Amino acid sequence: MTDHSDEPQPPAPSKGISRRTLLVGGSVGVVVVGGAVAAGISFSRGTPPLAVAKTMIVNGAVWTGDLTRTAEAVAIGRDGVILGVGSNEDIGRFKGAGTEIIDAEGGTVMPGIHDAHQHPLSGAEGAAYPSLGDESVTVAELQERLRGFLASTPDMEPDGWLVVVDWNPAGLTDAIAHRDFLDVLETNRPIFLAGSDFHNGWANSAALAAAGVTSTTPDPEGGVIVRDANGPTGLLKDAALWAVRGAAPELTDKQKQDAYRAGFQLAASLGITSFMDAAGGRESVETFQDLRGRGIVHQRVSVAQTIDADTATDPEGALAQIEDARAAVIKDSGVSVRTAKVFLDGVAEFPAQTAAMLDPYLDGDGSPTDHYGEQYVSTDDFTKLATTLDAAGWQIHTHSIGDAAVRTSLDGFQAARKNNGKRDNRHTITHIQFCTESDYPRFAELEVIANMQLQWATPSAFTLDSLQPYIAPHSYARQYPAGALHRAGARLSGGSDWPVDRLNPWNQVRTAVDRTGSTSETGGPLNASESIDLATSLTMHTEGAAYQLFQDGLTGRIEPGLAADIVILNHNLLTSPIASVSDTTVNYTLINGKVIHDPSRRQ
Ligand SMILES: [Zn+2]
């Protein structure tokens, strides 16, 4: 079924894939009271008329978001707002002429996933490039894969760029990335490997030359051109990688549109009903408004405005830039802008080691080095920036991986509160791979949201080989401290960081609980004491993230009066073994009561 317009729809074919059925009228008498039509109940004198449901979800295990309240059924009005939640019998009172019934068949019915940190445009566009699949490989294996990509695009010789995505910068098993390994390939084409972490890039000599990077090119603000005795090695960190990648031609409009259509349908099929673009600009606001207007994006969209490291030192200039982007927002377009994004540091894994740490990195044999990572914005500059943006009513979302960057965020938010008084700006720190214990209670004290990507909290190439030998053991043991932050009263919200990782919110929900997930390399957990329970994890990915996105009072729970942003799952999450949560299939996704994913669209 692909037509989800508000017009009455014909009954589903009896052997159709869709299990939705349309009941016209009712088997019992139809009562008309004051213009409202209700079937299956009779009104006693004085009972106010009930609205008629456009859609009813029945036979579900409804997780409303309120642990004390369980239910079987949900009624949704014509305006997309939830009319009632209760037993099948209670909700039957809302059935009327034309009410469409969705049978949840015992599966969990819950609020849609709010993905409060992702990079949706690059996530969708990524599908248009050849991918290395984030796999760990040797240099020889990598070269073989690249030869395959080159051979499959012979018309791109002699100088068309080969841009490859999902290179695992922590997964090169027998060497450190160097342009020499790419230069030996039998081509003159510029080659650029985009790290799946979005913090590392790897270019061959032709790509460096095409981007104008030479031995004398200074490091850009917020980035590093890695060098050896012969000049740039081809390994590029943060802003430096974007400078080189930016020299490659963009996708064509047609390639982009196809990629967006596929990418946002994927998000819908996984149950995502709201998301935040965590690093956008004015142009992304316009793109999303266009995509929503054309029915390619159905989700509620927030676009965080990136303030680069250079602009961060000029609070008034930064404010002018983001206010300009906000001015592009069209009322009721479904796109909102009220968040400023600041990258305070990079990533902790070897070889990047750009996360700002309070303790120095280790040399791999347990001895401290003199390297503490890179903090791209100083505490002093961030404090001034935070104070200015907070006073102007902006939410600030800081990328902070290292414990020094987390502390800088908290210090800046504390100063903003001291200067401006308490405001409801819901400042957020994202990632929080490391946080020193004395900072845990500051999240609750300052009402700072901890936005975390807990699918990373598993033993993997990232957390084992390229991290464990280089991080002080006491910090490593408390990595991704979701449990401790929760116990300290912090409000948690979830985000995928797609396409830094594959988009699978259900594996996120699960890994937050068992710290193992579907990809554990050891089969066991990472720092099991930092686990949170399933209800907390579900809340983090629904109501918690909705709060961060200023959608509380609108979505994030299943409650009369809220918008029907609802997913129906193929099993009961709360009674299934935790490991099975990763494999959850979303049968239906509804936004504002409108079905945007149903069984006929399942891949
Ligand atoms: Zn991100």
Residues whose N, C-alpha, C, O or C-beta is under 5 A from the ligand:
A	BS01	ZN	A278 D497
